[in-house]
Amino acid sequence: TSWVTRGDARKLLEGLDKVADRLLAAEPLRRDVRLDPAALPPDAGRSDDDRVAWVLENAMTNSHWCGTARLATGSGDHEAVLDDEFRVKGGLANVFVVDAAALPTIPNGNTHSSVMALAALAADTIARLDDKDDDGGDSGS
């Protein structure tokens, strides 16, 4: 996973070792919990390189990626990938982005409801642009 560096992997292993030792030594976990060894990093007897390689191969995020094709928050937002009508900037006619990539910031909760609200707004916006085209107006595309 390219988002985890070797330094990140080492820190993650340090934390996992501490947490696993403390949690698994405590009652009732010591008595009742049996962990699948394949789900844990290789034991401390293995080389650091083996353990780091395990993290790099197995670590994943639970994050909901968003903001990678950010929607403009106003006409002066020159760093956004999309204009304020969901169109890709740079002369690509009729190319719209309507998913979590368009969110200008990461929502505090799950992205689902934010994307549904964004989709409703985008549907209205795109329909309005289409109506403008039908009326002979300039939709900017």
N, C-alpha and C positions, 0 to 999 in steps of 0.2 A: 504494500500500500504506500503510494508515493507521498502521502500527507504525513507519515510518521518518519521522523529522522532517526538515525542511530542513537543520538543523544536522548531523544524522546523515549525510545525503546528501553534504554538503560534506566531512565527514571521510572518508567512504568514497571519494569522488573523489580526495582527496589521497593516500590510501593506494594506490588503484588506479593512479594516475599513477606513483608511486614504484616500485611493484612491477613494473608493466608495463615501464617504462623499463629497470630493472635486469635483469629476466628476459629480455626480448626482445633485449637487447644481448649477452647471454652466449652463448658457444658451448656446446653445439651448437644451442641454441634459435634463435639468430639465423639459422643456416643451414637448419634443418629445420622450424621451426614457422611455419605460416601461419595467422594468426587471421582469423576472419570479422569484418570491421569492424562488422557489425550486432550482434555480441556484446560489443562494447566501448563504453564511454561515448564520446560525441562528442569529437573532438579538442580540444586545449587552445585552438585558435583560436576555438571557439564561445563564446558567452556563458556565464557561470556559471549563469544562469537556465535556459538550454537543457540544460546538463549536469545540473543538479539535477533538472530535469523528467524527464530520461532515467532517473536513478536511481530517482526516485519511481515511475516507470512500470514499471521492470524489476526492481527489487530484490525478493527473496523470501527467506523463511526456510527453513531445512532443519530447523527445530525441530519436534518432535512436541508439539503443544499438549496440555497436561494440567493438571489441578488447577483447572479453571474451575467445576466443580461438586463441590468437594472433599468426600470422605467423612470423617465425624467420626472422630477418633482416640480418642474416649472420650466419656463422658456429659457432661463439662464443656466440650466443644468447641462453643461457641455460634456461632462464625463459619462453621462448615462448612455447606454447602448441603444435604448428605445426612446422614441419621442413620447409626448404625453398622450398619444393616441395609439400606443402599442406597436407602432411601426418600427422596424429596424432602421436606424439612421444610416445614411451613406448612400442613398439612391437606390436601394432595393425596393422596387415597387411591389406593393401588396404582400409583403412579408411581415407577419405579425407574430409576436411572442406572447402567449397567454398561459403561463405556468409559474411555478415558484421562482424561476429564474428572473422574472420581471419584478418581483417584490423589491422595493428599494432598500428595505431593512429586514432583518430576520425577526419574525414574530416571536413573542414570548412563549407561546404555546405551540401545539402542533400546527403545521402549515395548512392542513386541509381546509379549515374554514376561511382562512385568508385567501387561499387560491380560489375557493368557490365565490367569494365576494369579488375578487379580481376578475374572474371569468364573467360574472354578471355585468360588471362595469364594462369590460372589454366587448362583450356581445352587443351592448347598447351603443358603444362608441363605434364599433365596426359597422353596425347596421346604419347608424347615422351617416357615416362616411359613404356607405353604399348608396343611401338615399340621395346624398349630395351628388354623387356620380350620375345617378339616374336623372337628376334634375339639370344636369349639365354643369354643375358646380365643380370646383377644383378641390379634390380630396388630398392634394399634395403628393399623390403617387404618380 
